[in-house]
Amino acid sequence: MLMMPFRHAWRNAIFQGAVETFGRDAVRWSHGLNYLIILAVVLFITWPKEAFLALRDLPFTYNALGGAALVLLSYVSFSQGSRKSVGEERMSLRDWLMLAPVSADTFTRGYLAFGLLECVFYWGLILPLLVMAAGVSGESLSHVAAGAAIILVCTGSYRILATALLFCLERDEFVLYLVVRLLYVFWILVSGFSVPLCNPVLAFVDASLWHHRHPLPGWPLPGVDVEVPGWILTLGVHLLLAMLFFIIAIIRVRWIRRRAEQLGLAMQEENHGGLSPS
């Protein structure tokens, strides 16, 4: 589902325009650099040293870096997803759709594809540091692949969620700001105590420590003496979340486009009526 918006993305005018704007946006490149610097500092602090955070029993450096990356990148996904990536900042989505010569589905797919591409950009910055942290923590490449998949799927799901909320609450900026921040706090912090299987940080740790201990509860398969790891269930929850809000975004943009067309027809009829002789 996370790859669905990328279908025909390179031929999508909305996607191409957003990518060109991103390439010229120095602020977003600065955000990426700051994000990389913060994670490099986390890696430096948690790097195993003599008499300084010398924790060698468990992959502390790897899990600390992955957890920090999830906290930061999840915030970036929520924050950037709730901001307009195309068009003028003050132009409503309805007005933009009236001017844009594209269908509602084309707009939604291109918009979400760009949002996910931005997530991949930030996700790519963490991979070299994640591999370094795994090396000093004695983690295998399979654990690194699982951790990288958790980061990408979870943050991509949050990007789709925030974008769908933007489409639904664009006229209520304060409500949108409040809802997005509350959801971020829930998924990153509160869910760890109330719904552990929804917490991405616990899932990342679980993928690393599954063979040693189980931070998340598993799910036994009926008739088979095998238990599905908790981090896989967390991935499933986030994929369902992405699917749900992708559908919501499609429906919302279609509804706005239909309303915009109806408004345009009403204005044309009104203009023709005003010009006709009495």
C-alpha positions in Angstrom: 0.0 0.0 0.0 2.9 2.4 0.7 4.0 1.9 -2.9 0.6 2.4 -4.4 0.9 6.2 -4.9 4.2 5.7 -6.8 2.3 4.0 -9.7 3.0 6.2 -12.8 4.4 8.8 -10.4 7.2 9.9 -12.8 4.6 10.8 -15.4 2.4 12.6 -12.8 2.5 16.4 -13.2 1.8 17.0 -9.5 4.7 14.7 -8.5 7.1 16.3 -11.0 6.2 19.8 -9.8 6.6 19.0 -6.2 10.0 17.3 -6.8 11.2 20.4 -8.7 10.1 22.6 -5.8 11.8 20.3 -3.3 15.1 20.5 -5.2 15.0 24.4 -4.9 13.8 24.4 -1.3 16.9 25.2 0.9 14.8 24.9 4.1 14.1 21.2 3.6 17.7 20.5 2.7 18.6 22.3 5.9 16.1 20.1 7.8 17.8 17.0 6.4 21.2 18.2 7.4 20.1 19.1 10.9 18.4 15.7 11.2 21.6 14.0 10.2 23.7 16.0 12.6 21.5 15.2 15.5 21.6 11.5 14.8 25.4 11.6 14.4 25.6 13.2 17.8 23.4 10.4 19.2 25.7 7.8 17.6 28.8 9.5 19.1 27.3 9.7 22.6 26.2 6.1 22.6 29.3 4.6 20.9 30.8 2.0 23.2 33.8 3.5 25.1 35.9 2.5 28.1 34.2 3.8 31.3 31.6 5.7 29.3 28.3 4.1 28.5 30.1 0.7 28.2 27.0 -1.3 27.7 28.0 -4.4 25.8 25.4 -7.0 26.9 22.6 -5.6 24.6 22.7 -3.6 21.3 22.3 -0.3 23.1 24.0 1.9 20.5 21.9 0.4 17.7 18.6 0.7 19.5 19.3 4.2 20.8 20.1 5.4 17.3 17.1 3.7 15.8 14.8 5.0 18.5 16.1 8.5 18.1 15.6 8.3 14.3 12.0 7.1 14.7 11.2 9.9 17.1 12.7 12.6 14.9 11.5 11.2 11.5 8.0 10.6 12.8 7.8 14.2 13.8 9.1 15.3 10.4 6.4 13.1 8.7 3.6 14.4 10.8 4.8 18.0 10.5 5.6 18.1 6.8 2.5 16.0 5.9 0.2 18.5 7.4 1.8 21.4 5.4 1.0 22.1 1.7 3.6 20.8 -0.6 2.2 22.2 -3.9 0.5 25.4 -4.8 0.3 28.6 -2.9 0.3 28.4 0.9 -2.9 30.6 1.2 -4.7 28.9 -1.7 -7.3 26.4 -0.6 -7.4 22.9 -2.0 -10.7 23.6 -3.7 -9.4 26.6 -5.5 -6.2 24.8 -6.5 -8.2 21.9 -7.9 -10.3 24.3 -9.9 -7.2 25.6 -11.6 -5.2 22.4 -11.9 -5.9 20.5 -15.2 -5.7 17.1 -13.5 -8.2 14.6 -12.0 -8.7 14.1 -8.3 -7.1 10.7 -8.3 -4.1 12.0 -10.3 -3.7 14.8 -7.8 -3.9 12.5 -4.7 -1.5 9.9 -6.1 1.1 12.5 -7.1 0.8 14.4 -3.8 1.2 11.3 -1.7 3.9 9.9 -3.9 6.0 13.0 -3.3 5.3 12.9 0.4 6.5 9.3 0.5 9.6 10.2 -1.6 10.4 12.8 1.0 10.2 10.2 3.7 12.6 8.0 1.7 15.0 10.9 1.4 15.1 11.3 5.2 15.1 7.5 5.7 18.1 7.2 3.4 20.1 9.6 5.6 19.9 7.3 8.5 20.9 4.0 6.8 24.7 4.6 6.9 24.6 5.5 10.6 22.3 2.6 11.3 24.7 0.2 9.7 27.6 1.7 11.7 25.6 1.4 15.0 24.7 -2.2 14.1 28.4 -3.0 13.6 29.5 -1.9 17.0 26.5 -3.5 18.6 27.0 -6.9 17.0 23.7 -6.8 15.1 23.2 -8.9 12.0 22.2 -7.5 8.6 18.8 -9.2 8.9 18.2 -7.1 12.0 19.3 -4.0 10.2 16.9 -4.8 7.3 14.0 -5.3 9.7 14.8 -2.1 11.6 15.1 -0.1 8.4 11.8 -1.5 7.2 10.1 -0.5 10.5 11.4 3.0 10.2 10.3 3.4 6.5 6.8 1.8 6.9 5.9 3.6 10.1 7.1 7.1 9.1 5.5 6.6 5.6 2.2 5.7 7.3 2.4 8.8 9.4 3.0 10.9 6.3 -0.2 9.5 4.6 -2.2 10.1 7.9 -1.0 13.7 8.2 -1.7 14.4 4.5 -5.3 13.0 4.8 -5.8 15.2 7.8 -4.5 18.2 5.8 -7.1 17.5 3.1 -9.9 17.2 5.7 -8.9 20.1 8.1 -7.2 22.6 5.9 -9.7 25.3 6.7 -9.1 24.8 10.5 -5.4 25.4 10.9 -5.4 25.4 14.6 -7.4 22.2 14.9 -5.1 20.6 12.3 -2.0 21.7 14.2 -3.5 20.4 17.5 -4.7 17.0 16.1 -1.4 16.3 14.3 0.7 17.0 17.5 -1.7 14.9 19.7 -1.5 12.0 17.2 2.3 12.2 17.2 2.4 12.1 21.0 0.0 9.2 21.0 1.9 7.0 18.5 5.4 7.8 19.9 4.8 8.0 23.6 1.3 7.1 24.9 0.9 4.0 22.7 4.0 2.5 24.4 1.9 2.2 27.6 -1.6 1.7 26.3 -1.2 -0.1 23.0 2.3 -1.4 22.7 1.8 -3.1 19.4 1.2 0.4 17.9 4.4 1.9 19.1 7.2 2.0 16.4 10.0 2.5 18.9 9.1 -0.7 20.8 8.8 -2.5 17.4 12.3 -1.4 16.5 13.7 -2.7 19.8 11.6 -5.9 19.5 13.1 -6.7 16.0 16.6 -6.5 17.6 15.9 -8.3 20.8 13.4 -10.9 19.7 15.8 -13.8 20.1 16.8 -12.7 23.6 13.6 -11.3 25.1 10.2 -10.1 23.9 9.5 -6.4 24.5 6.2 -6.9 22.5 3.8 -9.7 22.8 3.7 -12.1 19.9 0.7 -13.8 18.2 0.5 -17.6 18.0 -0.5 -19.1 14.7 -3.3 -21.6 15.0 -2.2 -25.2 14.5 1.5 -24.3 14.2 4.0 -24.1 17.0 5.2 -20.7 15.7 4.6 -17.2 17.2 4.5 -14.1 15.0 6.9 -11.5 16.4 5.3 -8.4 17.8 7.2 -6.1 15.5 5.6 -7.8 12.4 2.2 -7.1 14.0 3.2 -3.5 14.4 4.1 -3.3 10.7 0.7 -4.8 9.9 -1.0 -2.2 12.0 0.8 0.7 10.2 0.1 -0.8 6.8 -3.6 -0.9 7.6 -3.3 2.7 8.9 -1.7 3.8 5.6 -4.4 2.0 3.6 -7.2 3.5 5.6 -6.0 7.1 5.3 -5.0 6.6 1.7 -8.7 5.8 1.0 -9.8 8.7 3.1 -7.5 11.1 1.2 -8.8 9.8 -2.2 -12.5 10.2 -1.1 -11.9 13.7 0.3 -10.1 15.0 -2.8 -12.8 13.6 -5.0 -15.5 15.3 -2.9 -13.6 18.6 -3.0 -13.2 18.3 -6.7 -16.9 17.6 -7.2 -17.8 20.5 -5.1 -15.4 22.8 -7.0 -17.0 21.7 -10.3 -20.5 22.3 -9.0 -19.4 25.7 -7.8 -17.9 26.5 -11.2 -21.0 25.5 -13.0 -23.2 27.5 -10.7 -21.0 30.6 -11.3 -21.2 30.1 -15.1 -25.0 29.8 -14.9 -25.1 32.9 -12.8 -22.9 34.9 -15.2 -25.0 33.7 -18.2 -28.2 34.7 -16.4 -26.8 38.1 -15.5 -25.8 38.8 -19.1 -29.1 37.6 -20.7 -31.7 40.3 -21.5 -34.4 40.8 -19.0 
